[in-house]
Amino acid sequence: MVKTSVYLDEHLKQDLDKVSELTGRSLADLLRDGASQVVHDHLRRRPRMQAPFNEPGLVGRVDELLEELGQ
């Protein structure tokens, strides 16, 4: 691991201290989790489209295809 310093505003520090008390986790552990989440949110790879958006078989079927997406 690499040591680093982070400046936090007073309210965020107080809230993190409360979470630390409630969970029994160290402040450093909570900050590492937060940093990991930010990296995941911004760098995760998004799947590429398998077909061009203007493929004739898709035109006019958007609602039908999206309906099946969540199932």
N, C-alpha and C positions, 0 to 999 in steps of 0.2 A: 504494500500500500504506500501511497504517497501522502505526506502531510500537507494540508492546505489550510488557509484561514479564510473565514467568511464573515462579513459584517451583516448582522441581522437587525432589523428595527426592533425596538423594545417590545412591542406587542407580539410580534412573531416569536421572539425568544421566549416570552412568558407562556405563550400557547404551546410551544414545543416542549417547554419544561413540564407543563401540565400533562401533555401526552406521554412524555417520558415517565412521569410518576404513575400514570394510569396503566401503562403497558409494561413497565419494568424494563424498558429498552433504553439504551443510552442515547444521548443527543446525537452523537456521531452516527450511530446506527440509523436513526430516523433520517438524518440528512443524507446518508448514502442511499437509503431507499428513495427519497425524494429525487435525488440526482439521477438515479437509475430510471425512474419513471419518466422524467423529462427526456432523457436520451431515447428511451423506448418510443415515446410519443412522437418524437421528431425525426427519428432515423429508421423506424421500421419500414420495411419494404412493402410496397403495395402491389398486389397482383396485377399483371398486365392484362389488358383486354384480350380475349381470345379471338374476337371478330371485329372487323371495322364497324364503326358506329352507323355507317350508312348502308350496311349490307341489306339487299332487298328483302331477305327473309325476316329482318328485324323491324323494318319500317312498318308502323301501324300496329305493332304487337307489344309496345313498351309496357302498357298497363298489365297485359297478360303475363309477360315475362317477369315483371317486378313482383307480381302477386305470388309467384312461386318461390321467389328469392328467400323469404323468411321462413319457409317451411322445412 
